[in-house]
C-alpha cells in the first residue's frame, strides 16, 4: 500500500487564526453597515492604522504617524506597492541569496535587475559586509532585506543592519524591509533597521503581514509603513493597483494588534520545538541542516547526493511520497527548504522516510 502523501512545501501554518480574530470578523459581518461596505467611507482604516502604529512602536521602538501606514490585501500587494513606489524598469536592486522567490518574480516582472549578495553557509547564512557594498552600482536604487529571512532563517545582526543602512544612505537608496517573521526569532534578537537611526528610518519601507504571525494566510491582510520620502508615490500606486483588504478583516487585524500576543508566543514555542527536533535529525542523516535563527523553514544541503534539487524532489516524491520545496527556486540548487508546518510526529515520519530514501540512493 502506498504511503500517504506528506506535503511540506508551502509556508501555511497548520492552525487557524486566534479565536478572538475570528470572532471579531464574524461579529463585523453580522453587524454589517460600515463593516461590510467601502472602508474608505468609514473610520475603520484609521483605527487599523492607529493599531499598527502602536504595535510597531511596542515591538521595535520606532514611532510612525498613521498617515505612513498603507493597508493592503496581503504582503504580496504591500510588496508591490513598496517596490513600485521606488523602482522603474532598468533600475537595480540588491538582494540576498538564497532569496524568497516571490521577491524575484516581482523584480523580473518590473524589469528590475537583481544584484545578488550571498548569504554564506560558512558564515551561518550571513552576509559579508564587503559583498553588500560591492553589489551597489550607479543604477542601484534599493536594497531588499528579508529579516528574518525566507528560506535560510537568517536574523540579521545589528552590525549587518547598520551596514545596510549606511550603504543606503551613502548611495541614496531605499531599504525594503520585509519583516513578516519578526516574532519568530530563536536565540537571537530581532533588529529593525529603521530603529537604528533617523537617516535609516526616512528611507526604509517596512512590509508587514498577518499571514504568518497570526496564521491568517487566507485572510489577505498586510500593510506597508512608508516614510514621507516615498509616501505620495506609494499612495498613488496603492490606489491604482493594490486591492484593499475586506472591511471586516480590518476588525480582525485590529484585535490581533491590540491583543496580548499569547497566541504568537505559543506559536513561537511550537516552531522552536519543531526546529530543534527536525534540524538536528536531518543533520544526523548526513545532510547538513541549518539550525535556523528565525522564521520556520529548515534548509538542508543535499549536494552530496549528486542530485539537483528538482531531481532529488522527484525521486523523493516517487519513492517516499514526500513533497518539499526545491532549493533552485530560491537560487540554491542542491538544497531543500522545509516549512515546519506539521507537528513533530509528522516530522518524525518525514525524517524516517528521508532515512529510507538515503539508504536507497
N, C-alpha and C positions, 0 to 999 in steps of 0.2 A: 504493500500500500504506500503510495507516495506521501512524502512528508508535507505537512501543512505549510503553506507559504508564510514566511515572516518578512514583512517589509519594513526596512529601516532606511528609507531614502528621502524622507521629507521631514522638515523640522516642525511638525504639527503636534503639539503636546497631547498626551493621552488622557487628559482630563478636561472637564468643562470649565467655563469661566466661573468666578466666585458667585455663589448663590445670590449675594446682595446685588450684583450687577445684573443678573438675570431678572431678579425681582423688580429692579428699577426700570428695566426695559419693558417688561410686561405691564407694569403699572402705567408707564407713559403711553403705551399703545392703547390700553383700555380707557384711560382718561381722554385720549385724543386731543382735540383742539390744537394748541400750539405745538404739542409733542409729535404731531403727525402731519404737519404742513411745512411749508418752506421755512427752514430755520432762520434765514436772514431777516425774516419779518418778526422775529421774536428776540428775547434776550438770552436764549439758551446758548448760542455760541459764545456770548460774553461770559456766561457762567463757566463754561468749559475752559475758556482761555484763562480766567482767573484761577481755576483749579490747576491748570498746567503751570502757571507762573509760580504758584505757591509750592507745588510738588517739586519743580525743578530746583527751586531755591533750597528746599528742605534737603534734597539729596546731593546737591552739587555746590551749594553756597553761591550760586550765580543768580542774580535777580534781573528779570526782564520786565518789560511792560506788556500788558495784554495785547497791544497792537502788534507785537512781534510774533504772536502765535498764529499760525495759519493751519486750521484743521484740514484733514484730507481723508479720503476713504482708503485708509491703509498706508503703510510706509512706502509702498511702490509709487503711489501717487505723490506722496510727500517727497520722495527722492527725485522724481522727475521735475517737480516744481523747483526744487533746490538747484538741480543741475541746469535747467533751462534758464534760471534767473541769472546765471553767471556765464555759461559756456555757449559758444556758437560753433558751427561747422568749421573745421580746420584748427580749432584750439587743441591744446594738450592738457592732460591731467595726470598727476602722479597717483599711482595705485599700488597697493601692496599685494604681493603674490606669494602663496596661493590667495586667490580672491573669491569673493562671492559672485557667482555667475550672473546674478540679477543686476549687479552693477555694470559688468562689462557689456551686457546686452543693450543697456540704455546708451552707453557711450558709442557703441557701434552704430546704433540707430540714429544717433545725433551727428555722426561723422566726426567724432572727437577721438584723437589718438591717445592711447594709454601708455605712459612711461612707467614701466614696472620696477618696483623695489622689492628684492627678495626678502621674505621672512625666512631667515636661515635656520635650518634644522639644527646645526651645531650651536646656535645661539638660543635654542629653545623656542624657535619660531619667532624671534625678534629681529628687527632690522639693524643694520649697521648705519649709524648716523651719516657717514660719508656717502653711502649709497643714496640716501634721501636727497642730499644736496646735489649729487651728480645727476639726478633724474630731472632736474629743472633746466629748461631751455627758455629762450625769449618768448616762445609760444605757449609756455605753460601758464595756465590761468588758475589752477586749483589743485588741491591735494585731497583725496578721499581717504579717510581713516575709519575703518570699521572696528570699534573698540567697545567691548570685547569682539574679537574677530571671528567671523564665519569664513572658512571652516576650521582654522587652526586653534581657536580659543585663546589667542594672544590677548593679554591685557597689557596695554601699552603703559610703560613706566612714566613717571613724572618727567624724567630726563628726556625720554623719547617724545613726549608731548611737547616739551619746550623746544626741542629741535624742530618739530613740525611747525610749531607756532612761529619760531624765529625765521624759518625758511619762507613761510607765508608772508610775514611782514617785510622781510628783506626784498622779496620779489613781487610784492603787491598781488598776492594770490588769495583766493578764498580757501577756506577749510570746510569740507563737508564731513561732519562728524556723525556717523551712523552709530548711535548709542543704544540700540534697541535691546541689547542684552546686559545693560549696566547693572541690573540687580543679580545677575548670575555670575558672581565672581568668587573664586575659591583660593584661599591662602594668599591673596594679593589685595591691592586696593585700587578701586576704580578712580581714575583722574579725568575730569572733564577739561579739555583744552581751554575752553572759554573761562574756566575758573582761575587760570594761571596769570592772566594779565588783561588789562583793558584793551590793549592793542590786539591780542588774540581774539578776544570776545567780539570786537567790532567787525571781524571778518569771518567768524565761524557760524555756519548754519547747522543747527542740530536737527537730526532726522530721527523721529521717535515713532513708536508703535505700541499698541496694546496686545499685539498678537502673541508674543512670547511671554511677556511679563504676567499677563492675566489670562493666558490660554484662550485668546479671542481671535484666532486666525480668520475665522469666517465672518466675523463682525465687521471687518474693514473699517478700522478706526486708527488713525495716526495723525501726525502733525509735524510741521516744521516750526522751529524757533529761529526767526530770521532777523539779523541785526539791521539797523536802519540803512546801512550801506547798500543792501540788496533788496530792501523791503518792497519798494514800489514795483520793481520788475517782477518780483516773486508774486505779488498780489495780482498783477496782470496775468501772469502765466496760470496761476491757480484759478482765476476767474474764467479763463478761456478753456482750460483743459482738464483740470483735476476735479473729479466728481466730489461733491460734498458728502460727508457722512450722513446716514439716515438720522433724522432729527431725534428719534427716541434713543438712538445709540449714544448720542451725546450724554444723555442722562446716566446711562450705564457707565460711561467713561468717567463722569464726574464722581460717581460713587466709588469707583476704584481709586482715583487720585486722592479723594478725601478720606479713604478708609485707613485701617490700622496696619495694613501690609502684612498681616499674619499669614494670609494666603500665599503671598510672594515668598515669605521666609520659609514656609513649609515646602514650596516648590523647589527652592534653592537647596534645601537639605536633601530632598529626594534626588535631584540631579547630581549632587555631590556624591551620594551613596552609589549611584549608578556609575559615575565616573571612576570612583575608587575601585570598584569591582572590575569593570569592563576593561579599562585601560591596562591594568596590571595583568589580567587574564590573557588578553591578546598579546601583550608584550612577552608573556611567558611562553607563548606559542612559537616565538622566534620572529614575529613580525613587529618591529619597533612601533609602539603605540604611544603617542604623546599624551602625557598627563596634563591635559589642557587646563588653563588658568581661568577661563571664563566661557560663557555660553553653555551649550550642552552637546557638542559634537566631538566624538572620538575621531582621531585622524591617524591612520596607521600605514606603514610602509610595506608594500609587497613586491618591491623591485627585485628581491632575492629570488622570486619565483621565475623571473624572466618574462613574465606576462605584463602586458599593458593593462591599464585599469579596465578597459572595456572587455578584454579577453578574460581577465580574472572574474569580472562580474558575470559574464555569460556562462562560464564554466560553473561558477558557484550557484547560479540560478538553476542550471540544468541538473547538477548533482545533489544540491542540498536545499533547493527551493528557498534561498535567502536572497533578498534584494537590498543592496546597499547603494551608495552614491559613488560613482567613479570619479577619481581624483582629476582626470583630464578635463572634466568640466570646470574645475577650479584652477586650471593652469598647472597641474602637477600629475602627469601620467605616472602610473606605478604606485599610486596612493589610493586609499579608500576613506570616505567620510561616512560616519555612522551617527545619525541623530539618536540620542539615548532617550527615546520617547516610548519605551516599553519598560515594564517592571523588571527587576533583577532576575526573577525566574525565567523570563523570556530571554533576557540577555545571556543567561547561563546556557540555554538551549542553543542560542546562536554561537556561542563560544564552542560548544560541543560539536556543532556542525562544521565550524571552521577547522577544528582539530581533525575531524574525519576528512575534510576536504584536503587539508595539507598533507595528510598521510597518503592520499591517493595521487598526489601530483608527481 
